[in-house]
Amino acid sequence: SYKDQGLDAFVGAAHARGGKVCMAIGGATVIDNGGVYATILQDASRDAFVSKLTQYAVDHQLDCIDVDLEGNGVNQYYEAFVTSLATQLHAKNKEMTAAVSSWFGDKITDKAIQAFDFINVMAYDLHNPGGSTQPVQSSSVAESTQEVDYWVGRGLAKNKAVYGVPFYGYKWAGAKGEALTYAEILAQAPSAAAEDQVMIGGNTVYLNSRKTIAAQAALAKTYGGIRVWELGQDAAGDASLMKAIADGAM
């Protein structure tokens, strides 16, 4: 029943430019208790939910549904849900994708992994101020690549593993640490375009600079491509991380 007055126009504009549009369900809000998915994926509700999602994709000419269930959003009904959804979407020439991270990877079965057309690996947020008081890079090239390789090691075809990168960083200030968009960091510390570690207000800020993002984009060519979280956090002009991705992927 979700209504978005601009959705159809957006889909039409994307299709006119050769793009695909996926609708994500879930998100970080389901991490702690699963939210509505704690019940709606159960046997009594699952078939109707799958049918409604599929019909919504058809009605709005969406190209795929992205299953962004994280943490406790992945429950004992997850495998049955994604395999059923994949069957119905594929019958309508639609795709099914997922956003995943290894910290809840043991909740996702091998059969569920194989149901997806591709998987967007959240190869970022590997460290954050909520988990450590000591400043540390949240998504280094080495650790983010290890995160993507975890899913390949689980049986995901390498060309279906999409390498996720962050367009934000963390200001480490003890318990008061916070996330800052790349644009916000750059406005306060112009050297952030070239450096993964800068100082803002006496606090260490770690991010993925243009050089690091370009290196990850080059690596992503050996996998299933690259994804970002998220476009609205980028800066304009030559300092743009999207431009760095384009440069690194060439």
C-alpha positions as CSV (number, residue, x, y, z in Angstrom):
1,S,0.0,0.0,0.0
2,Y,3.1,2.3,0.0
3,K,2.3,5.4,-2.0
4,D,4.9,7.6,-3.7
5,Q,3.6,10.2,-6.1
6,G,6.9,10.6,-7.8
7,L,7.8,6.9,-8.1
8,D,6.4,6.2,-11.6
9,A,8.0,9.4,-13.1
10,F,11.3,8.4,-11.4
11,V,11.2,4.9,-12.8
12,G,10.3,6.2,-16.3
13,A,13.2,8.7,-16.2
14,A,15.6,5.9,-15.1
15,H,14.5,3.5,-17.8
16,A,14.8,6.3,-20.5
17,R,18.5,6.5,-19.5
18,G,19.1,2.7,-19.5
19,G,18.9,2.4,-15.7
20,K,17.2,-0.1,-13.5
21,V,15.2,0.7,-10.4
22,C,15.0,-1.6,-7.3
23,M,12.8,-1.0,-4.3
24,A,14.4,-1.9,-1.0
25,I,12.4,-3.3,1.9
26,G,13.6,-3.4,5.6
27,G,16.6,-1.4,6.5
28,A,18.6,-0.9,9.7
29,T,15.3,-0.3,11.7
30,V,14.7,-4.1,11.7
31,I,18.1,-4.9,13.3
32,D,17.0,-5.2,16.9
33,N,13.7,-7.0,16.9
34,G,12.8,-7.6,13.2
35,G,10.0,-5.1,13.2
36,V,7.0,-6.1,11.2
37,Y,9.1,-8.8,9.5
38,A,9.1,-10.8,12.7
39,T,5.5,-11.8,12.0
40,I,4.9,-11.0,8.3
41,L,7.4,-13.6,7.1
42,Q,5.7,-16.4,9.1
43,D,3.8,-19.2,7.2
44,A,0.4,-17.6,7.7
45,S,1.3,-14.3,6.1
46,R,4.3,-15.0,3.8
47,D,2.5,-16.0,0.6
48,A,0.3,-13.0,0.6
49,F,3.2,-10.6,1.3
50,V,5.3,-12.1,-1.5
51,S,2.4,-11.8,-3.9
52,K,1.8,-8.1,-2.9
53,L,5.5,-7.3,-3.3
54,T,5.6,-8.9,-6.7
55,Q,2.4,-7.1,-7.9
56,Y,3.8,-3.8,-6.6
57,A,6.9,-4.3,-8.7
58,V,4.8,-5.1,-11.8
59,D,2.4,-2.2,-11.2
60,H,5.2,0.3,-11.0
61,Q,7.5,-1.3,-13.6
62,L,10.3,-1.8,-11.0
63,D,13.1,-4.0,-12.1
64,C,13.8,-5.7,-8.8
65,I,13.1,-6.0,-5.1
66,D,16.1,-5.5,-2.7
67,V,15.8,-7.5,0.5
68,D,17.5,-5.3,3.1
69,L,16.8,-7.3,6.2
70,E,19.6,-7.0,8.7
71,G,20.4,-8.5,12.1
72,N,17.2,-9.9,13.7
73,G,15.3,-9.0,10.6
74,V,16.8,-12.3,9.3
75,N,14.7,-14.9,11.1
76,Q,13.9,-18.6,10.7
77,Y,11.5,-17.7,7.9
78,Y,14.0,-15.8,5.8
79,E,15.0,-18.6,3.5
80,A,11.4,-19.6,2.7
81,F,10.6,-15.9,2.1
82,V,13.5,-15.1,-0.3
83,T,13.1,-18.4,-2.3
84,S,9.4,-17.8,-2.7
85,L,9.9,-14.1,-3.6
86,A,12.6,-15.0,-6.2
87,T,10.3,-17.5,-7.8
88,Q,7.5,-15.1,-8.3
89,L,9.7,-12.2,-9.3
90,H,11.6,-14.3,-11.9
91,A,8.3,-15.4,-13.4
92,K,7.6,-11.7,-14.1
93,N,11.1,-11.1,-15.5
94,K,12.1,-9.2,-12.3
95,E,15.2,-9.6,-10.2
96,M,15.8,-10.0,-6.5
97,T,18.8,-8.6,-4.6
98,A,19.9,-8.2,-1.0
99,A,22.0,-6.0,1.2
100,V,24.1,-8.1,3.6
101,S,27.0,-8.0,6.0
102,S,29.0,-10.8,7.6
103,W,28.1,-9.8,11.1
104,F,24.7,-11.5,10.6
105,G,25.9,-13.8,7.8
106,D,25.4,-17.0,9.9
107,K,21.7,-16.3,9.9
108,I,21.5,-16.5,6.1
109,T,21.6,-20.0,4.7
110,D,23.5,-21.1,1.6
111,K,20.2,-21.8,-0.2
112,A,19.0,-18.3,0.5
113,I,22.2,-16.9,-0.9
114,Q,21.7,-18.7,-4.1
115,A,18.2,-17.3,-4.6
116,F,19.6,-13.8,-5.2
117,D,20.5,-12.4,-8.7
118,F,23.2,-10.4,-7.1
119,I,24.1,-9.3,-3.5
120,N,25.1,-5.8,-2.4
121,V,27.8,-6.4,0.2
122,M,27.9,-3.7,2.9
123,A,31.6,-3.6,3.0
124,Y,31.7,-0.6,5.3
125,D,30.8,0.2,8.9
126,L,33.3,-2.6,9.8
127,H,34.3,-0.4,12.8
128,N,32.4,2.5,14.3
129,P,32.5,4.7,17.5
130,G,29.7,2.5,19.0
131,G,32.0,-0.5,19.0
132,S,35.3,1.2,20.0
133,T,36.5,4.3,21.6
134,Q,39.8,4.2,19.7
135,P,39.9,5.8,16.2
136,V,40.2,3.2,13.5
137,Q,39.5,3.1,9.7
138,S,35.9,1.8,9.2
139,S,36.4,0.3,5.7
140,S,40.0,-0.1,4.6
141,V,40.6,-1.7,1.2
142,A,42.0,-4.8,2.9
143,E,39.1,-5.3,5.3
144,S,36.3,-4.3,2.9
145,T,37.7,-6.8,0.4
146,Q,37.8,-9.4,3.1
147,E,34.1,-8.7,3.7
148,V,33.2,-9.2,0.1
149,D,35.2,-12.4,-0.1
150,Y,33.3,-13.8,2.9
151,W,30.2,-14.0,0.7
152,V,32.2,-15.4,-2.2
153,G,33.5,-18.0,0.2
154,R,29.9,-18.9,1.1
155,G,29.3,-19.9,-2.5
156,L,28.1,-16.6,-4.0
157,A,29.4,-16.3,-7.6
158,K,32.1,-13.6,-7.7
159,N,30.3,-11.7,-10.5
160,K,27.2,-11.5,-8.2
161,A,29.1,-10.0,-5.3
162,V,28.7,-6.2,-5.5
163,Y,31.4,-4.2,-3.6
164,G,29.9,-1.7,-1.3
165,V,31.7,1.6,-0.3
166,P,30.8,4.4,2.0
167,F,30.3,8.1,1.1
168,Y,30.6,9.0,4.8
169,G,33.1,8.8,7.6
170,Y,33.2,8.8,11.4
171,K,34.4,11.4,13.8
172,W,35.8,9.6,16.8
173,A,35.1,11.5,20.0
174,G,34.7,8.7,22.6
175,A,31.0,7.9,23.3
176,K,30.0,11.0,21.3
177,G,31.4,9.8,18.0
178,E,29.2,10.6,15.0
179,A,28.9,9.9,11.3
180,L,29.6,12.7,8.9
181,T,28.9,12.7,5.2
182,Y,31.8,13.0,2.8
183,A,30.5,16.5,1.8
184,E,30.4,17.6,5.5
185,I,33.9,16.3,6.1
186,L,35.3,17.9,3.0
187,A,33.8,21.3,3.9
188,Q,35.7,21.2,7.2
189,A,38.9,19.5,6.0
190,P,39.6,19.9,2.3
191,S,42.5,17.5,2.5
192,A,39.9,14.7,3.0
193,A,39.7,14.4,-0.8
194,A,43.2,12.8,-0.7
195,E,43.5,11.6,2.9
196,D,41.7,8.8,4.8
197,Q,42.4,10.4,8.1
198,V,41.9,14.1,9.0
199,M,41.3,16.2,12.1
200,I,38.1,18.2,12.7
201,G,37.7,20.1,16.0
202,G,40.5,18.2,17.6
203,N,38.9,14.8,16.8
204,T,40.2,12.2,14.4
205,V,37.9,11.5,11.4
206,Y,38.3,8.4,9.3
207,L,36.8,8.2,5.8
208,N,37.4,6.7,2.4
209,S,39.2,9.4,0.3
210,R,39.0,9.6,-3.5
211,K,42.2,7.6,-3.7
212,T,40.8,4.7,-1.6
213,I,37.4,4.8,-3.4
214,A,39.2,4.7,-6.8
215,A,41.2,1.6,-5.6
216,Q,38.0,-0.1,-4.4
217,A,36.3,0.7,-7.8
218,A,39.2,-0.9,-9.6
219,L,38.8,-4.0,-7.4
220,A,35.1,-4.0,-7.9
221,K,35.7,-4.7,-11.6
222,T,36.9,-8.1,-10.6
223,Y,33.6,-8.7,-8.7
224,G,30.0,-7.9,-9.7
225,G,30.4,-4.1,-9.7
226,I,30.2,-1.4,-7.0
227,R,27.5,0.2,-4.9
228,V,27.6,3.3,-2.6
229,W,25.9,4.4,0.5
230,E,24.8,6.9,-0.5
231,L,24.7,9.3,-3.4
232,G,23.3,12.2,-1.4
233,Q,26.4,12.3,0.8
234,D,28.8,13.0,-2.0
235,A,30.5,16.4,-2.8
236,A,30.2,18.2,-6.1
237,G,32.9,19.0,-8.6
238,D,36.3,17.4,-9.0
239,A,36.3,16.2,-5.4
240,S,33.3,14.0,-6.0
241,L,33.6,10.4,-5.0
242,M,31.4,9.3,-7.9
243,K,34.0,10.9,-10.2
244,A,36.7,8.9,-8.3
245,I,34.7,5.7,-9.0
246,A,34.4,6.5,-12.7
247,D,38.2,7.2,-12.8
248,G,39.0,4.0,-10.8
249,A,36.8,1.8,-12.9
250,M,38.2,2.9,-16.3
